[in-house]
C-alpha cells in the first residue's frame, strides 16, 4: 500500500502529537542505552571471572531492558501509524511523504522546530533540506 501523501497543512496538524511522543521516546532510548551499557559491564565482569551472567541483578536488569524496548517499539509504531517516517530518534527527526511536481519527496521536521519549513528528495536526507518558503509544493 503506498504511503499517505501529506500536504504541509496536514503534516503541521500532526506536530503536536510528535512533540508529545518524541521526547518520551528519546528519553526511553537514552535509558535503554544506559541499561545496555550496565548489562554489558556485568557480562564482561562475569566473563572475566570465568562464569556466566546470571543472578537476580542481571535478570532484573534484563527484564527492565526488555520492557523498555517494548515500550519504545510501541511508540515508534504510533509514529509510523500516523504516516510519518521516523528518520533519527536521537535527533528527533521525522519526514512526511508528499509530492513536489509529481515526484515523491519528504517534508522534513525535527523536534524544536515550530513548523515544517523544509523538504528534501527521498535520496538526500537531512543534509539536503531545502526551505519551503518561496518554493511551494
Backbone torsions as a table, in degrees:
resi	resn	phi	psi	omega
1	UNK	NA	127.9	-179.1
2	UNK	-65.4	152.5	-179.1
3	UNK	-69.0	155.9	173.4
4	UNK	-66.6	133.9	177.2
5	UNK	-98.8	125.1	-173.8
6	UNK	-96.9	146.8	163.5
7	UNK	-86.1	165.6	177.0
8	UNK	-59.9	-39.7	-179.0
9	UNK	-64.9	-43.4	178.5
10	UNK	-62.1	-45.5	-179.9
11	UNK	-63.7	-40.6	-179.4
12	UNK	-61.8	-38.2	179.2
13	UNK	-64.2	-21.7	-179.4
14	UNK	-88.1	-10.9	-177.1
15	UNK	-57.9	-40.5	177.4
16	UNK	-58.6	-37.3	177.0
17	UNK	-64.3	-44.5	179.4
18	UNK	-65.6	-39.0	178.8
19	UNK	-63.3	-26.9	178.0
20	UNK	-82.5	-42.4	-174.2
21	UNK	-78.6	-47.3	-170.2
22	UNK	-62.0	-44.2	178.3
23	UNK	-59.4	-37.2	177.6
24	UNK	-64.4	-44.9	-180.0
25	UNK	-67.0	-35.5	178.2
26	UNK	-65.3	-40.6	177.7
27	UNK	-66.5	-41.0	176.7
28	UNK	-59.7	-43.9	180.0
29	UNK	-59.1	-43.6	-179.9
30	UNK	-65.4	-39.8	177.7
31	UNK	-64.3	-38.7	177.5
32	UNK	-62.8	-46.1	179.3
33	UNK	-58.8	-44.8	-179.9
34	UNK	-61.9	-47.2	-179.2
35	UNK	-66.7	-35.7	176.9
36	UNK	-63.6	-39.1	178.1
37	UNK	-64.2	-43.5	179.0
38	UNK	-63.4	-43.6	178.8
39	UNK	-60.5	-43.0	179.2
40	UNK	-66.4	-37.6	175.9
41	UNK	-62.5	-40.3	177.8
42	UNK	-63.6	-44.1	178.6
43	UNK	-61.6	-44.9	-179.7
44	UNK	-62.1	-42.6	179.8
45	UNK	-61.8	-45.1	-178.9
46	UNK	-66.5	-42.7	178.8
47	UNK	-59.6	-38.0	179.2
48	UNK	-64.7	-24.7	178.7
49	UNK	-94.9	0.1	179.4
50	UNK	78.6	17.3	-177.9
51	UNK	-107.8	-167.0	176.1
52	UNK	-121.1	150.6	-175.8
53	UNK	-74.5	91.2	175.7
54	UNK	-131.2	179.9	179.2
55	UNK	116.4	164.2	-174.4
56	UNK	-68.1	-40.8	-180.0
57	UNK	-63.1	-44.8	179.9
58	UNK	-63.1	-47.8	-179.2
59	UNK	-62.2	-44.1	179.2
60	UNK	-61.3	-46.6	-178.8
61	UNK	-63.5	-40.4	178.8
62	UNK	-63.2	-42.7	178.0
63	UNK	-65.5	-40.6	177.5
64	UNK	-61.0	-43.2	-179.8
65	UNK	-63.7	-43.4	177.9
66	UNK	-61.0	-41.5	179.1
67	UNK	-65.4	-41.4	178.0
68	UNK	-63.7	-42.1	178.3
69	UNK	-62.7	-40.0	176.8
70	UNK	-62.5	-42.8	178.9
71	UNK	-64.2	-41.1	178.3
72	UNK	-63.1	-46.0	178.9
73	UNK	-59.7	-40.9	179.0
74	UNK	-62.1	-43.3	178.7
75	UNK	-64.8	-40.9	178.1
76	UNK	-64.4	-40.5	176.9
77	UNK	-60.7	-38.8	178.0
78	UNK	-59.3	-43.6	179.6
79	UNK	-64.4	-43.5	179.4
80	UNK	-64.6	-35.6	178.8
81	UNK	-66.4	-30.0	175.7
82	UNK	-63.7	-30.1	-177.8
83	UNK	113.3	-1.6	178.9
84	UNK	-77.2	158.5	171.4
85	UNK	-111.9	111.8	179.3
86	UNK	-77.4	114.2	-175.1
87	UNK	-93.9	-38.5	-177.2
88	UNK	-153.3	107.3	-178.1
89	UNK	-67.8	-40.4	-178.2
90	UNK	-60.4	-41.5	179.3
91	UNK	-82.5	-26.5	-175.5
92	UNK	82.4	46.2	-173.6
93	UNK	-106.9	127.6	-179.9
94	UNK	-136.0	145.4	178.6
95	UNK	-119.6	151.8	177.0
96	UNK	-122.6	121.4	177.5
97	UNK	-62.7	139.9	177.5
98	UNK	-153.5	176.1	175.9
99	UNK	-113.3	139.9	173.9
100	UNK	-132.4	114.4	-178.1
101	UNK	52.6	41.0	176.6
102	UNK	79.8	1.8	-179.0
103	UNK	-112.9	135.9	178.7
104	UNK	-70.1	129.8	175.9
105	UNK	-136.5	-178.1	178.0
106	UNK	-119.6	136.3	163.2
107	UNK	-79.2	133.5	-171.2
108	UNK	-116.9	132.1	-178.8
109	UNK	-144.6	147.6	172.3
110	UNK	-137.3	155.8	-178.8
111	UNK	-51.1	134.3	179.3
112	UNK	103.1	-22.5	176.8
113	UNK	-82.6	132.7	-174.8
114	UNK	-74.8	-24.3	179.1
115	UNK	-150.2	173.6	177.8
116	UNK	-84.8	115.9	-176.1
117	UNK	-120.3	-2.9	-173.3
118	UNK	-135.5	160.3	172.9
119	UNK	-142.4	162.5	173.4
120	UNK	-156.0	160.5	178.6
121	UNK	-70.2	164.8	-179.1
122	UNK	-68.0	-18.2	-179.0
123	UNK	-96.5	-11.8	-173.9
124	UNK	-90.1	-48.7	-175.7
125	UNK	81.8	-169.5	-172.5
126	UNK	-55.2	-41.4	-176.6
127	UNK	-68.3	-16.7	178.7
128	UNK	-97.9	16.8	-177.3
129	UNK	-60.9	139.9	176.8
130	UNK	-125.5	144.1	-179.0
131	UNK	-68.5	141.4	174.3
132	UNK	-73.9	-33.7	-176.9
133	UNK	-54.5	124.3	179.6
134	UNK	79.5	-0.6	179.7
135	UNK	-135.5	69.6	-175.4
136	UNK	-65.0	144.4	176.3
137	UNK	-82.3	NA	NA
